[in-house]
Amino acid sequence: MALFHCKPGLEKVLPLNADLTPDGHLAVGGCDVVELARQFGTPLYVFDELTLRARARAYREELGRRYGESLVVYAAKAFINRPLARLFADEGLGLDVVSGGEIAIAHASRFPIG
């Protein structure tokens, strides 16, 4: 759920830390995304740690409730870097890797292998 009033259904798409700046820009985690785009260019991927962790926990809890001992697995091919791999490892998720680059990132982030 977003912190500001939005069209019905958008709260399911926006990050939990979404808000509006006084200028009416979208902010994620307190960061104005227009300013982020000016600083880093576009396209720009903006991840909200609070949302990622909350979603990972929700998937783990619901899958475990319905199916007992389960493992939620993130597909690295969607997007992966060391901080994201570390976050998912911290949240108890598995990591689906298929390429040498994905394996290298998993190793570099000390993702548990088992």
N, C-alpha and C positions, 0 to 999 in steps of 0.2 A: 504494500500500500504506500502510495506516495504521500508526502507531507503536505501537498497542496491539492486543491480541488481540480480534478481533471475530468475529461469526458469518461463516462462509464466504460469500463473495460481496459482503459489505459493504465490503471493502477496495477494491472497484471503484467504489463510490459515494462513500465518504468522501474528504475532501481528504487530500493527502499529509501535511500537517501536523496531522492529527487525533490527538488524544490524550485521555486522561481526567485530570481534575483530581483532587486528593486527595478531594474530595467526590463523585466519581463523575460529574461533569458532562462533557459533551463540550467540548473545547477545540479551537480552530482557530487555528493559528499562535501558540499560547500564550495566546489570549484565551478565557476561559470564556464560552461562548455564553449561559448563563443570566444572567450578569452583563451581557452585551451587550444581551440582551432587556430586562432591568430598566432599563438606562440609556437605550436608544433606543426601546423599545416593540416590539410585534410587529404585523404580520409584519415580519421583518427579514431582509434579504439579506446573507449573509456570504460574501465571496469570499476565496479563498486564492491569493495571487499565485504562490507556488511551484507549486501545482497547475495554475493557468491557463497559466503559462509552459511547464511540463513537457508538458502536453497539446498545446499549440500546436506545440511542437517535434516531438513524436511524430507528430502528424498531418502536418506538413510533411515530415519525414524519410521516413515510410512512403509517402506519396503520391508524393514524388519518386523513391523507390526503385522503385516499381511503374510509374509513368507518366512519368518524366522531368520535364521542365519543367512544373510545375503550380503552382497558386495555391490555397491553403486560404483560404476566405472565411468570415468570421464574419457571421452575420445580426444586424444591429443591432436588429431588431424583437424579438429574444429579451430583450435588455436592453442598454442602452448609456449610458454617461456618459463624460466626458472622460478620466478616468484609465484606464478600461477600454479605450477606443479607443486611447489612447497605448500601453498595454501590448501590444495586438494589433499595432499598427503596429511597435513595437520588435521584435516576434517575427516580422515579415515576412508577416503575414497580410493579406488583403484585407478590405474592409468592404462588405457589402451594405446599402445604404441605399435607402429608398423614400419617406420623408416629409421634409418641410421641417425638422422637429426633428432627425432623424437626420443630415441634411446639415449643419445648423448645428453639431451636436456634432462631426462629422467635421472641419469647417473650424476650429472652436475648438480642437480637439486637434492641429491641424496634421497630420492624417492624410494621407499621401501620396496624391495623386490622379494616376492615370495610365492 
